[in-house]
Every structure is written in structure tokens, then in C-alpha cells.
């Protein structure tokens, strides 16, 4: 059986890990063993935070909608309830964008919701 030399594969694997660890401080970007731990941890955080990002943005949209709705003497809860009753299907991302960029258009949406509440 021929002798197997693993240096090429090993070097490639180590190089990839150290490349991913670029920008980390101190040993975390220079020493393979420490860099491996740092990169694994970074991957774990990246995976977790891709999920958290969605929650964070939804929270931001709700805050913006609530602030814009309160200008029209309505709470976020009442606005969403009125829109659901009026069968207006607009997601929170779009609603927040309208509230942020087009206050006149948002006021028309609020009127629709108010019409269903009374």
C-alpha cells in the first residue's frame, strides 16, 4: 500500500480557517488551534443571529407603525385590528415603510382602519 502524505489537504484546511479568522484580535487570527475555536464560535453566532435578525426587524416595524398610528389617535393594536376587519392584507414591513416615507398614504390606511372600528 502506498504511503499517504496529508500535507496538501492539511495546509488547505488550516489556510481556510486562518483566512476566515482574519480581522480577529491577537492569537485568534494567527494560531490555528485558537483560530479554529474562534471561527467555530463565530459560525455559531452567525447562525443564531440570522434568526434573531428577523425578530429584531419585526420589532422595529411594529415600533414605527405604533408611533405613526399614535399621531392619528390610534394604537398599533387598534390599527391592526381595524385593518384585519377591513380585510386589508398588508404586511408590517410594507406598512412601516409607508408610515416612514409617505405619511399622507398612511393616513388613508388609518382612515380605513378607523372606519371598521366604529
Sine and cosine of phi, psi and omega as CSV:
sin_phi,cos_phi,sin_psi,cos_psi,sin_omega,cos_omega
0.00,0.00,0.72,-0.69,-0.04,-1.00
-0.95,0.31,0.42,-0.91,0.00,-1.00
-0.98,0.19,0.71,-0.70,-0.02,-1.00
-0.98,-0.18,0.79,-0.61,0.07,-1.00
-0.95,-0.30,0.83,-0.56,-0.15,-0.99
-0.98,-0.21,0.14,0.99,-0.15,-0.99
-0.89,0.46,-0.61,0.79,-0.05,-1.00
-0.90,0.43,-0.75,0.66,-0.01,-1.00
-0.90,0.44,-0.69,0.73,-0.03,-1.00
-0.90,0.45,-0.72,0.70,-0.01,-1.00
-0.88,0.48,-0.66,0.75,0.00,-1.00
-0.89,0.45,-0.68,0.73,0.00,-1.00
-0.91,0.42,-0.72,0.70,-0.01,-1.00
-0.91,0.41,-0.62,0.78,0.00,-1.00
-0.90,0.44,-0.65,0.76,0.01,-1.00
-0.89,0.45,-0.68,0.73,-0.01,-1.00
-0.91,0.42,-0.71,0.70,-0.01,-1.00
-0.92,0.39,-0.52,0.85,0.06,-1.00
-0.91,0.41,-0.66,0.75,0.03,-1.00
-0.93,0.37,-0.44,0.90,-0.04,-1.00
-1.00,0.04,0.08,1.00,0.02,-1.00
-0.87,0.50,0.69,-0.73,0.00,-1.00
1.00,-0.07,-0.24,0.97,0.08,-1.00
-0.97,0.26,0.41,-0.91,-0.10,-1.00
-1.00,0.06,0.62,-0.78,0.15,-0.99
0.89,0.46,-0.71,-0.71,-0.07,-1.00
-0.89,0.46,-0.41,0.91,-0.07,-1.00
-0.89,0.45,-0.32,0.95,0.03,-1.00
-0.95,-0.32,-0.09,1.00,-0.11,-0.99
-0.90,-0.44,-0.63,0.78,-0.07,-1.00
-0.99,-0.12,0.77,-0.63,-0.15,-0.99
-0.86,0.52,-0.74,0.67,-0.09,-1.00
-0.89,0.45,-0.69,0.72,-0.01,-1.00
-0.95,0.31,-0.62,0.79,0.02,-1.00
-0.90,0.44,-0.62,0.79,0.02,-1.00
-0.86,0.50,-0.72,0.69,0.01,-1.00
-0.89,0.45,-0.67,0.74,-0.03,-1.00
-0.91,0.41,-0.66,0.75,-0.01,-1.00
-0.93,0.37,-0.66,0.75,0.04,-1.00
-0.87,0.49,-0.66,0.75,0.00,-1.00
-0.91,0.41,-0.66,0.75,0.01,-1.00
-0.89,0.45,-0.63,0.77,0.03,-1.00
-0.90,0.44,-0.63,0.78,0.00,-1.00
-0.90,0.44,-0.71,0.70,0.03,-1.00
-0.90,0.43,-0.64,0.76,-0.02,-1.00
-0.89,0.46,-0.67,0.74,0.01,-1.00
-0.90,0.44,-0.74,0.67,-0.03,-1.00
-0.89,0.46,-0.68,0.73,-0.12,-0.99
-0.98,0.21,-0.29,0.96,0.15,-0.99
-0.91,0.42,-0.55,0.84,0.06,-1.00
-0.97,0.25,-0.68,0.73,-0.05,-1.00
-0.91,0.42,-0.52,0.85,-0.01,-1.00
-0.85,0.52,-0.63,0.77,-0.01,-1.00
-0.90,0.43,-0.67,0.74,0.03,-1.00
-0.91,0.41,-0.65,0.76,-0.02,-1.00
-0.89,0.46,-0.70,0.71,-0.01,-1.00
-0.92,0.39,-0.63,0.78,0.04,-1.00
-0.87,0.49,-0.67,0.74,0.03,-1.00
-0.88,0.48,-0.66,0.75,0.03,-1.00
-0.89,0.45,-0.70,0.71,0.00,-1.00
-0.88,0.48,-0.69,0.72,-0.02,-1.00
-0.89,0.45,-0.65,0.76,0.03,-1.00
-0.88,0.48,-0.70,0.72,0.00,-1.00
-0.91,0.41,-0.66,0.75,0.01,-1.00
-0.90,0.43,-0.69,0.73,-0.01,-1.00
-0.88,0.48,-0.71,0.70,0.00,-1.00
-0.88,0.47,-0.68,0.73,0.00,-1.00
-0.94,0.34,-0.59,0.81,0.00,-1.00
-0.93,0.37,-0.60,0.80,-0.02,-1.00
-0.92,0.38,-0.42,0.91,0.09,-1.00
-0.89,0.45,-0.52,0.86,-0.01,-1.00
-0.99,-0.14,0.40,0.92,0.03,-1.00
0.84,0.54,0.72,0.70,0.01,-1.00
-0.62,-0.78,0.52,-0.86,0.10,-1.00
-1.00,-0.07,0.23,-0.97,0.03,-1.00
-0.85,0.53,-0.71,0.71,-0.04,-1.00
-0.86,0.51,-0.73,0.68,-0.01,-1.00
-0.91,0.42,-0.64,0.77,0.00,-1.00
-0.88,0.48,-0.77,0.64,-0.02,-1.00
-0.90,0.44,-0.65,0.76,0.02,-1.00
-0.88,0.47,-0.71,0.70,0.02,-1.00
-0.90,0.44,-0.64,0.77,0.01,-1.00
-0.92,0.38,-0.61,0.79,0.04,-1.00
-0.91,0.40,-0.65,0.76,0.04,-1.00
-0.91,0.42,-0.58,0.81,0.00,-1.00
-0.98,0.18,-0.04,1.00,-0.02,-1.00
0.86,0.51,0.61,0.79,0.09,-1.00
-1.00,-0.02,0.91,-0.40,-0.03,-1.00
-0.98,-0.18,1.00,-0.08,0.06,-1.00
-0.71,-0.70,0.79,-0.62,-0.06,-1.00
-0.97,0.23,0.27,-0.96,-0.11,-0.99
-0.91,0.42,-0.54,0.84,0.01,-1.00
-0.89,0.46,-0.75,0.66,-0.01,-1.00
-0.92,0.39,-0.64,0.77,0.00,-1.00
-0.90,0.44,-0.66,0.75,0.03,-1.00
-0.91,0.42,-0.63,0.78,0.03,-1.00
-0.90,0.44,-0.69,0.73,0.03,-1.00
-0.90,0.44,-0.69,0.72,-0.01,-1.00
-0.88,0.47,-0.58,0.81,-0.07,-1.00
-0.98,0.18,-0.64,0.77,-0.13,-0.99
-0.97,-0.22,-0.47,0.88,-0.10,-0.99
-0.74,-0.67,0.99,0.17,-0.05,-1.00
-0.88,0.47,-0.52,0.85,0.01,-1.00
-0.92,0.39,-0.70,0.71,0.06,-1.00
-0.90,0.44,-0.62,0.79,0.01,-1.00
-0.91,0.41,-0.60,0.80,0.00,-1.00
-0.90,0.44,-0.54,0.84,0.06,-1.00
-0.92,0.39,-0.63,0.77,0.05,-1.00
-0.90,0.43,-0.64,0.76,0.03,-1.00
-0.89,0.45,-0.64,0.77,0.02,-1.00
-0.88,0.48,-0.65,0.76,0.05,-1.00
-0.87,0.50,-0.71,0.70,-0.02,-1.00
-0.92,0.40,-0.66,0.75,0.01,-1.00
-0.89,0.45,-0.60,0.80,0.03,-1.00
-0.88,0.48,-0.55,0.84,0.00,-1.00
-0.99,0.15,-0.42,0.91,-0.04,-1.00
-0.97,0.25,-0.57,0.82,-0.09,-1.00
-1.00,-0.04,0.00,0.00,0.00,0.00
